[in-house]
Amino acid sequence: MDLKQLLRGVMLFAGLTDEELEQVAAICTEKRLQRGEVLAQQGAPGDDLFIVTNGFLEISVAGEDNSSKVVVNLGQGQIIGEMALIDQGPRSATVRAISDNAVVQVIRRKDFEKLCEENTRIGYVVMKDIAADLSFKLRHRNLTVG
């Protein structure tokens, strides 16, 4: 699948034009992972956004007793690390490949910031989409807490 086509299906980039998607694709770098390889470690500084291109990744969080709980598995077109585009806080979970030859596209925060300085509309659309996603997650969490 063409990278621009993949990005078109990513919620974070909803509303971007074809030209803007090409600009985002230009700052992506590909990273390949083997089964069990850790992409991001909970508590480590977060500076990159990841988009799953192929294979599956497992998102897990460490419990108070040092146990690990799998929260979700992600596949093609799904994103990890969007908060890294906003702040440089610690990773909230560990991300590990659970399939061989998993592939992600990496967007570095500094590259994204430079792109947004050159095209402020991209920054506006992406930040609006991040805010909408976070609002949905918070609202959903509050509705399900009993």
N, C-alpha and C positions, 0 to 999 in steps of 0.2 A: 504494500500500500504506500502510496505517495505521502510524504510527510505533511504537506499542506492539507491533503485530504484528511489525514489523521487529526491534525490540529483543528480542522473545521468541526469535528465531532466532540471536541473537548469543551465541557461546560465553561471553563475559565475563559475561553476565547470566543464565546458566543457574541455575535454582533460585530466582529472584525471583518473587514473586507478581504477579498482575495489578496490584494497587494499587502495589506497589513499582516495577513497570515504568512505570506512569503517573508516579510521582515522578521517575524517571530521565528520561522523555520531557519532563517540565516544565523540565528544566535544559538541554535540547538546543537549539542554535540552528543554523539551516540556512545553509550556505555553498555558493554555486554557483561552478563553475570552468569555464573554456573549455580546449580542447585546448592543451597546452603550459604552462599556468599552474602554477606551483609552489605547493604547499600548505605544505610544510615543507622546510627546507634542512638538509642534513647539517651538524652542528657548531653550529647555532643552538640557543638554549635551548628546551627542550621544556616546554610548559605545558598542552597540550590533547590530548585524545583525539579521534580522528576515526572515524566510522562511515560507510562508503560506503552511500549511499541509492540512487544511480543512476549509471550509467556505470562507467568503469574508471580506476584509478590505477596508475601505475608506480612501483615502489620501486627505487631505484638507490643504489649506494654508490660513492664515489670511490676509485680505486686510488692507489697510491703515485706513479704516473707521471701523475697528474691525469686519467687516463681514467675513464670512468664505466661501471659494469657493472650491468645490470638484474638484480635479484635475483628479483623476482616482480611479477606484475600482480594487482591485487585488484579485486573487484567487489562487488555488493550484499550487505550484511550482514557484510562483513569489516571489521576494525578496524586502525587504525594509531595508534601513540603511547600504548599502554597503560602503558608505563614512565613516562610523564609524570604518571600518577596516583600513582606511588610516589615519584619523585624529580624534581628539576628539572634533570637532567643534559642534556647536549647531544643533539640528535637524532642517531641512529645511521645515518640514511639520508636521501636526498632523495625527496620524494613529489611527483609531477607528474601532472596529468590527461592521459590519453591518448585521451579521447573528449570531444566537445563536450557541453556541458550536464551535466557530471558534478556530482553533488550529494553533499555530506557533511553529517552532523550533527556538531556540535562540542560537546564537553563540556569546559568549563574546569575546571582542577584546583581552583581556589578554590570553585567551585559544587559540585563533587563532594564536597569535604571538608565543606562546610556541610551537604549532604544526609546525609552519613555521621554527622555529629554529631547530626542530628535523628532518624536511623534507623540505629542501629549495625548492624542485621542486613544492610542493603544493603552497607555497607562490608565486613562479614565475608564475605559471599557473593562479592562482586566480588574481593576480595583473595585468597580461596581459589581462585577460578577463574584469576586471574592466576598464582598460584603453581603450580597444576596445569599450566597451559600452558607456563610457563617450565621446569618440571621435565621435561615431555615433550620440549621442544625440546633441552634439554641432554642428556637421556638419548639421544635419537635422534642427536644430533651425535656423542656419544661412541661410539655403536655403529657409526657409519658411518666413523669415522676409522680408516684402515687401518694 
